Amino acid sequence: EPRRIVLQKIVRLLDGCKPKAFAGRIEKLIDLARRLEVALYKSSNSKEEYMDTSTLRTRVVNLVKASNKNGNKKSDDAKVEQGTTALDGAQAEATNTPNGITPNGNNPGS
């Protein structure tokens, strides 16, 4: 359940930043959000850090910047770069959750 909540907040964050960037491409939005969620899960030191919505946007932006800085230009990273565009200059914070988004993977703390 915690991973699903974080995934949903990432979806809202990405979509809220620039809704037109993912218009009609919900699958790409969800795919990008899933990969960002996995990276957040793996890089967090604790469940509390992972679930901290007050730092979610900053952590997502930092992940995208780190990915771009490392020069990873594989096809998967191209999708992360698209997320950079969606996040640049955005003021939105993930607050609500869309229905029907289900992440793959284990829940932290379970």
Secondary structure, 3 states (H helix, E strand, C coil): CHHHHHHHHHHHHHHHHCHHHHCCCHHHHHHHHHHHHHHHHHHCCCHHHHHCHHHHHHHHHHHHHHHHHCCCCCHHHHHHHHHHHHHCCCCCCCCCCCCCCCCCCCCCCC
